[in-house]
Amino acid sequence: MSLDKETEIRGVLGKIIKETHDAIMSIVFAWRDGIPVSFIAPDQSQAEFLAVASAAALGSLDALGDIFGSRVKRVDVEFENGGHVIISSVNGSFIALSTTPRPNLGLIHLVLRKYEDDVVRMAGVGYVDAKKLPKNTR
C-alpha cells in the first residue's frame, strides 16, 4: 500500500480518536492476518501487538461463528481496570482500538461505525473503482 493511502487512513483514524473525545489510546487498521496498515499509538510495537492479538482473537471467534452460521462483526473486551479493546471486522480487515478506563462505549461504537467503511474503502478492501464488490462473486 502506498504511503499516501497509509497517511489518508491515519487521518481517518485520527478523526475517530478526536470524535470520541480522546477516549482511545491506540487504534490500528490491519489485514486479517494481523499485519498493520496504519495506526496511531504511543509506539509501533504496541500497535503491532494490538494488530496481531486482535487477528488471533478474531480467528478464534470465527470458529464460534461457524457453529452459529455467521461471521464475527465486532468484539468488545472489558478489562478489570475498566479499559476496553474493541475490534471491528470489515471485509478481510479490521480496526482494533484500546480505550482509557470507563470510556463512553456508545459513542465509541457509533463513531467506529461512522468511519469503518471509509477506512476500508481507502484501503481498497472489497472495492473496484470505488464500487463495492458483491458478496458472492461466483
Backbone torsions as a table, in degrees:
resi	resn	phi	psi	omega
1	MET	NA	143.2	-176.2
2	SER	-73.3	157.5	178.3
3	LEU	-62.3	-35.5	178.2
4	ASP	-62.0	-43.2	179.6
5	LYS	-64.3	-43.8	179.2
6	GLU	-60.7	-41.8	178.8
7	THR	-65.8	-40.4	178.7
8	GLU	-63.8	-43.7	178.3
9	ILE	-64.9	-42.6	178.4
10	ARG	-59.2	-35.0	177.1
11	GLY	-62.7	-41.2	178.1
12	VAL	-69.7	-39.2	176.3
13	LEU	-59.8	-38.3	176.3
14	GLY	-63.3	-37.7	176.6
15	LYS	-63.4	-39.2	178.7
16	ILE	-61.0	-45.4	179.2
17	ILE	-62.0	-46.6	-177.5
18	LYS	-63.0	-44.5	-177.0
19	GLU	-73.5	-12.2	174.4
20	THR	-100.0	15.3	176.2
21	HIS	58.5	43.3	177.0
22	ASP	59.1	29.9	176.2
23	ALA	-79.9	-9.1	-178.8
24	ILE	-99.5	127.1	179.4
25	MET	-89.5	-40.3	179.6
26	SER	-140.7	143.8	176.3
27	ILE	-144.7	138.9	-177.9
28	VAL	-141.1	140.7	169.1
29	PHE	-106.7	127.9	-175.1
30	ALA	-143.7	161.2	172.7
31	TRP	-76.4	161.9	-177.4
32	ARG	-63.3	-17.2	176.4
33	ASP	-83.4	1.0	176.3
34	GLY	94.8	3.2	179.4
35	ILE	-82.3	116.8	-179.2
36	PRO	-70.9	139.3	177.6
37	VAL	-98.2	-46.3	-179.0
38	SER	-152.2	149.0	-177.5
39	PHE	-157.1	161.3	167.8
40	ILE	-131.7	116.0	-176.5
41	ALA	-157.3	161.0	178.1
42	PRO	-57.5	-33.8	174.5
43	ASP	-152.7	161.2	-174.8
44	GLN	-63.7	-38.5	-177.9
45	SER	-64.2	-35.0	177.0
46	GLN	-64.6	-42.6	178.7
47	ALA	-64.6	-42.3	179.5
48	GLU	-64.5	-41.4	178.8
49	PHE	-65.6	-42.1	177.7
50	LEU	-59.8	-41.5	179.9
51	ALA	-66.3	-46.8	-177.6
52	VAL	-67.2	-45.1	-179.9
53	ALA	-65.1	-38.1	179.2
54	SER	-66.9	-40.5	177.7
55	ALA	-62.4	-41.3	178.4
56	ALA	-64.6	-42.6	178.8
57	ALA	-62.9	-44.4	179.1
58	LEU	-62.6	-39.9	178.2
59	GLY	-60.7	-43.6	178.7
60	SER	-66.2	-43.2	-178.1
61	LEU	-71.1	-26.3	175.6
62	ASP	-62.7	-28.9	176.0
63	ALA	-63.2	-38.4	174.5
64	LEU	-66.1	-40.1	178.2
65	GLY	-59.8	-36.4	177.9
66	ASP	-61.8	-37.7	179.0
67	ILE	-64.9	-39.3	-176.5
68	PHE	-95.9	5.7	175.2
69	GLY	70.3	33.6	-179.5
70	SER	-151.6	167.9	178.3
71	ARG	-104.2	155.2	176.9
72	VAL	-73.3	130.6	179.0
73	LYS	-101.0	-48.9	-176.5
74	ARG	-147.7	140.8	179.4
75	VAL	-124.3	135.5	176.9
76	ASP	-130.3	114.5	-179.5
77	VAL	-110.8	127.5	178.0
78	GLU	-103.7	135.3	178.9
79	PHE	-101.0	164.3	-178.2
80	GLU	-57.6	-30.9	-178.6
81	ASN	-81.4	1.8	179.6
82	GLY	91.6	-6.2	175.9
83	GLY	-76.9	160.8	-179.4
84	HIS	-131.1	153.3	163.5
85	VAL	-118.4	126.2	179.8
86	ILE	-119.2	131.6	179.5
87	ILE	-123.6	126.1	179.1
88	SER	-116.5	114.4	-176.8
89	SER	-90.1	127.5	-177.9
90	VAL	-142.3	115.3	170.5
91	ASN	45.7	55.4	175.7
92	GLY	78.6	12.5	177.3
93	SER	-144.3	-179.8	177.0
94	PHE	-157.8	159.0	170.1
95	ILE	-113.2	127.4	176.8
96	ALA	-122.4	142.6	-179.9
97	LEU	-144.9	153.2	172.9
98	SER	-117.3	146.0	-173.9
99	THR	-115.4	168.5	169.1
100	THR	-72.7	164.4	176.8
101	PRO	-61.6	139.7	176.7
102	ARG	51.4	58.5	179.3
103	PRO	-79.4	170.6	172.8
104	ASN	-81.2	91.9	-174.3
105	LEU	-64.7	-36.9	178.3
106	GLY	-58.9	-45.7	179.0
107	LEU	-63.8	-44.2	-179.2
108	ILE	-60.9	-47.1	179.7
109	HIS	-63.5	-40.0	179.2
110	LEU	-62.7	-48.5	-179.0
111	VAL	-67.1	-38.8	178.1
112	LEU	-61.2	-45.8	177.2
113	ARG	-62.6	-35.7	-178.9
114	LYS	-61.3	-39.1	-172.0
115	TYR	-107.8	-10.8	-172.9
116	GLU	-62.8	-38.3	178.4
117	ASP	-67.0	-34.6	176.9
118	ASP	-62.2	-44.1	-179.8
119	VAL	-62.9	-45.8	-178.4
120	VAL	-64.7	-41.4	179.1
121	ARG	-63.6	-42.0	178.1
122	MET	-62.0	-36.6	-179.8
123	ALA	-76.8	-16.4	178.8
124	GLY	82.9	18.4	-178.5
125	VAL	-80.2	117.8	176.7
126	GLY	74.9	16.6	-178.0
127	TYR	-126.6	148.0	171.5
128	VAL	-131.8	120.1	-179.3
129	ASP	50.2	48.1	177.2
130	ALA	64.9	10.6	175.0
131	LYS	-109.5	132.4	-178.7
132	LYS	-72.3	134.8	177.8
133	LEU	-72.2	146.9	175.5
134	PRO	-65.7	153.6	-178.7
135	LYS	-61.4	-42.3	-178.5
136	ASN	-108.2	106.7	-176.5
137	THR	-101.9	19.4	-179.7
138	ARG	-72.1	NA	NA
